[in-house]
Amino acid sequence: MTVKLIGNDDLSLTNGTIGESVKYMRFAAEKSGSLSDIQIGVGTGNSGNAKVAILSDNSSNPGTVLGSSGSTAFIAGMNLIPLSAPADIVAGTYYWLAFITSASGVSYISTGYANKYKSATYSSFSFSNDPTGLSDGASTYQIAGFGTTGGRLFQVIVC
């Protein structure tokens, strides 16, 4: 069963971020597991394309790319975007969820979590390790990571 492992998935879907800007948000993982999808919440009337990623934490900055997606269309509402390959994460460890959109879209509120951002051209953008040139921000974005937690335990009795 897929469950939320990390991030925000409970903001109202109102404001929409400006496209052509990559955003990074730092979160502690709530659960350990295999993260397979990143969900973005998009405000009414917005649509376009998005790329998402999860990165390790490097001294409170985005570090190594652990998983990312290709370009995926989004519409208003909740959009679950699959990663190219799952990323294993550990509860209590900090990670960065990231996204870039081709147009206005991902919902946010103007206060909350620290984040980092920079302008980038969507069509040529790829997530990279230890990104540079980032500015500090303070908005909270509607972004969360979903996946599966550990496997089932069972007992085998041999007679």
C-alpha positions in Angstrom: 0.0 0.0 0.0 1.3 3.5 -0.9 1.6 5.9 2.0 3.0 9.4 2.5 6.6 9.2 3.6 7.7 12.8 3.6 6.4 16.4 2.9 3.2 18.5 2.8 0.0 17.2 1.4 -2.6 19.2 3.3 -2.4 22.8 2.1 -5.4 24.4 0.4 -5.0 24.5 -3.3 -4.9 28.2 -3.9 -1.8 30.2 -5.0 0.2 28.9 -7.9 4.0 29.3 -8.1 5.7 31.0 -11.1 7.0 28.6 -13.8 10.6 28.5 -15.0 11.9 28.4 -11.4 13.2 25.4 -9.6 12.2 25.0 -5.9 13.7 22.9 -3.2 12.0 22.2 0.2 13.7 20.5 3.1 11.8 17.9 5.2 12.5 15.2 7.7 11.1 11.9 6.5 8.1 10.8 8.5 8.5 7.1 7.7 11.2 4.8 6.2 10.5 3.3 2.9 10.9 3.2 -0.8 9.7 6.5 -2.3 8.2 6.0 -5.8 6.1 9.1 -6.4 6.1 12.8 -5.6 2.8 14.5 -5.4 2.3 18.2 -6.2 -0.9 20.1 -5.4 -1.9 22.6 -8.2 -4.3 25.5 -7.8 -7.5 26.0 -9.8 -7.0 27.0 -13.4 -3.3 26.0 -13.6 -1.8 23.4 -15.9 1.5 22.7 -17.6 4.4 20.3 -17.1 6.5 19.4 -14.1 9.7 17.6 -13.2 10.2 16.5 -9.6 13.1 15.0 -7.6 14.3 14.0 -4.1 17.8 14.9 -3.0 19.8 14.1 0.1 20.6 16.8 2.6 24.2 18.2 2.5 24.7 20.5 5.6 21.2 22.0 5.2 21.5 22.3 1.4 20.3 20.1 -1.4 22.8 17.3 -2.0 22.8 14.2 -4.2 19.9 13.4 -6.5 18.3 10.2 -5.2 15.5 10.0 -7.7 13.8 12.2 -10.3 11.1 12.1 -12.9 10.8 13.0 -16.5 8.5 15.8 -17.8 4.9 15.1 -16.7 1.8 17.0 -17.5 -0.2 18.4 -14.5 -3.7 19.9 -14.0 -5.4 21.6 -11.2 -5.7 19.3 -8.2 -3.4 16.6 -6.8 -0.9 15.2 -9.2 1.1 12.1 -8.4 4.3 12.0 -10.5 6.3 8.7 -10.7 10.1 8.8 -10.2 12.2 7.0 -12.8 13.4 4.6 -10.1 12.4 4.4 -6.4 14.6 6.1 -3.7 15.0 4.5 -0.3 14.6 7.0 2.6 15.0 6.7 6.4 12.6 8.2 9.0 14.0 11.2 10.8 16.6 11.9 8.1 16.4 15.2 6.2 15.8 15.2 2.4 14.9 17.9 -0.2 11.8 17.5 -2.4 12.2 19.6 -5.5 10.2 20.6 -8.5 10.3 22.8 -11.6 7.2 23.7 -13.7 6.8 25.1 -17.2 3.9 27.3 -16.1 2.3 28.6 -12.9 1.0 25.9 -10.7 2.1 24.3 -7.4 0.1 25.7 -4.5 1.9 27.4 -1.6 1.4 29.6 1.4 3.8 32.5 2.0 5.2 31.4 5.3 6.5 28.2 6.8 9.3 26.0 5.8 12.7 27.3 4.6 13.3 26.6 1.0 15.7 27.4 -1.8 15.0 28.4 -5.4 16.5 29.8 -8.6 15.3 30.7 -12.1 15.8 28.0 -14.6 14.6 27.2 -18.2 12.2 24.3 -17.9 12.8 22.7 -21.3 16.6 22.2 -20.7 16.6 21.7 -16.9 17.8 18.5 -15.3 18.2 18.0 -11.6 21.9 17.8 -10.6 23.9 17.0 -7.4 24.8 19.8 -5.1 23.0 22.6 -7.0 24.5 26.1 -6.8 23.3 29.7 -7.2 20.3 29.1 -4.9 18.4 31.9 -3.1 16.7 31.4 0.3 12.9 31.5 0.5 10.2 31.0 3.1 7.1 29.7 1.3 5.6 26.3 2.0 4.8 24.3 -1.1 2.2 21.5 -1.6 4.7 18.7 -2.3 5.0 15.3 -0.7 6.7 11.9 -1.4 4.8 8.6 -1.4 5.9 5.0 -1.5 5.9 1.8 0.4 7.2 1.0 3.9 8.9 -2.3 4.8 7.7 -5.6 3.7 5.5 -8.0 5.6 6.9 -10.2 8.2 5.7 -13.8 8.3 6.7 -17.0 9.9 7.4 -20.3 8.1 6.8 -23.5 10.2 8.4 -26.6 8.9 6.8 -29.9 10.1 
